[in-house]
Amino acid sequence: MEKVFIESTINSTIGDPDSEFDEQTSFSEDALFTGSDISVEDKVIELPEGIRLDVGVTEVIGKSRSFVQGLITQECIIVNGLPKKANYKVRLGDKIEVTVPTPKESTATPENIPLEILYEDEDVLVVNKPQGMVVHPAPGAWTGTMVNALLYHCDNLSGINGVLRPGIVHRIDKDTSGILVVAKNDSAHQGLAVQLKAHTMERKYLALVHGEMSEPSGTVDAPIGRDPSDRKRMAVVMHHSKLAVTHYTVLERFNDTTYLEVRLETGRTHQIRVHMAYIKHPVLGDPVYGPKKNQFGLNGQMLHAAHLGFEHPRTGTWMKFTAPVPSKFALLLEKLRK
């Protein structure tokens, strides 16, 4: 377990701008949190006087408010040596100790699930993930994930991301379809991760968005971080956020709908979905960032990772892959074109 010591003060800022996570490295569920993920380990963090205990600690450790409230209930958060309630108002001079137990990490198991494999060699494997498939096990989806399928298919996968995410270098959301590259050994994983960090990996998506875009192309350059009003969502925010850049080109315009090619320059969590919603053109069918109801009765966003380009981590050869949109996406396009 890890401990974080916090003290309160009057004039200060909350949190650590590096506590947010990126698409390629993120855990999507708090239950997967371990002590090593605390970005403020061994530091004294200042909280403003009068802030709620749960709110202040949430901002510091970069986890959800419900996660922090669970720690408070378990008396893992102590103020001046004593447990307090979540609504306790921090006072000047308070000494707050946060202890985060390290949970035992579950092990993903192999499952005989079909995979659409676009390419495979001794180092990498390129998969076209279907909409509705979760990339790696997490609370609510311990089975039926792409990782479970990979473990059945492959004898070896990189271990850098732990037993729940073997081989996973980057990920796409459950209801986003498309191409992912998987590392079969640690050397390949490191080589691919360097490309992601340097933004040299080429990632292009196809998306249907609400509204008719007037400009032929554009760029959204707006930082993304946790939504301060809902920690399970991401948002364009100016504080405790990271650089996020999305480029888009209009492919076709329909009645109140636009078909886009979208290129990621950075890879923040939910980046395309957040940026499209930010410019008032949310992705069609998006249950989180779009309208609650859509005229097509969709149960997932019309977003497809159609193109992936990267340098092979062993040979240095530039490799590129494309995958057509899934049938549901194609049928909707056909309907819109009539």
C-alpha positions, 0 to 999 in steps of 0.5 A: 500500500502507498501513503500520501500526506496532505496538509491544508492551506488557504492560498493554493491550487489543487492537484497535479497536472500530470495525474490525468491519463492518456488513451494509450496508458489509461485504466478505465476503472477505479477498481484497477487502481494500485498505489503505484499510480498515485502521482503525488507519492511522497509529496505534501499537497496543499488544499484550500481551507473550507474544501470538502474532504472528498473533493480535495482528496479526489483532485489530489490523487486523480481518481473518482469521487466515489473511489475516494468516498470508499476510502473514507468509509474504510477509514483509509483517509485520516485527518489529524489522526482521526477518521472524518466524514466525506463532507468534512470541511478542511481546516488550516493546519489539518494533517490528512493522511491517505492510505490506498491499499494495493488490490490483488490484481486479477489474471485475465484468462484465455477465451476462444473468441474469434479475432479479425487479424490483419497482420501478425509476425513474431513481434506485433499483431494488428487487430480490427476490433469490433464495436462492443468489444472491451479491449482489456478486463475491467470491473463489469467486463472481466470476460469477453474482452480482446485481451481474453481472445489474444491470450487464446490466440497467442503464446506470448504477449508483452508484460509491460502493462501487467497481467490484465493488459498483456500486449496492449500498447494503446486502446480504443473505447468499447463502442469504437471499432477499428484497428489496434496494434498489439505487442508480442514482446516487451521490446516491441512494446517499448518501440511502439510506445515511443512512437505513441509518445512522439506522436509519430504513429499515424491514426485516422478515424472515420466518424459520423457527427451531428450537424452540417459542418460548413468548413471543409476541414479544421483543427481542434486544439483544446486541452482535455482533462477530467470533467470537474462535475463528473469524474467519469467523463472527460472535458475541455478544461484549462486546468489539470489537463493535457494538450489535445489536438484533433484534425478533421476533414469533411468527406460528405455532408448529409441532412444534419449529419457530416461524414468526417475523416479524423486524424489524431495528433495526440491520444487523450482519453475519449479525445475525438468524442470530447472534441467533436462535442466541444465544437457542437458536432458530437459523434452520432450515437455517442451515449456520453457526449451526444444527445440522449436520443438520436433519430437512428436509434443507435446504441454506440458511437459511429466512430471507426479507427480506419487507418493505422501506420507505424514503424515496425519496432524491429525492422524499422519498416513503415507499415500501414493498415486500413479496415472498412467501416463495420456493417452497421456504420456502412448501412447508415451511410447508405441510408444517409446517401439516399 
